[in-house]
């Protein structure tokens, strides 16, 4: 919700400049990471895309696609939630997943869905070492 996004933004901003450091030694985190990684590479939808189709070097990373240039997922978790200029509001990482799935014409899930939680854990773990850069705008 917008209120949750503002609360998340505030709390994450308290860690601004600190590196992300998810302990992958915990069994639950590693299981969630693996499920999220599987989702990242799973193809689905009308275009038969996966997250990796756009956000890896073997995909469309860095190329112009539908008026946008897909970026690497490394470090993405560091700047979310972020203020999105085109939305005029704060957007969480899970809301970004939802919009990306809409654009790729795959089934969207609501923020907080276990699949999006796993995908967020995956994105956060691969962002280990990146400094938190909240608040941010895109």
Buried (B, 14 or more C-beta within 10 A) or exposed (E): EEEEBEEBBEEBBEBEEEEBEBEEEEEEBBEBBEBBBBBBEEEBBEEEBBBBBBBBEEBBBEEEBEEEEBEEBBBBBBBBBBBBEEEEEBBBBBBBBBBBBEBBEBEBBEBEBEBBBBBBBBBBBBBBEBBBBBBBEE
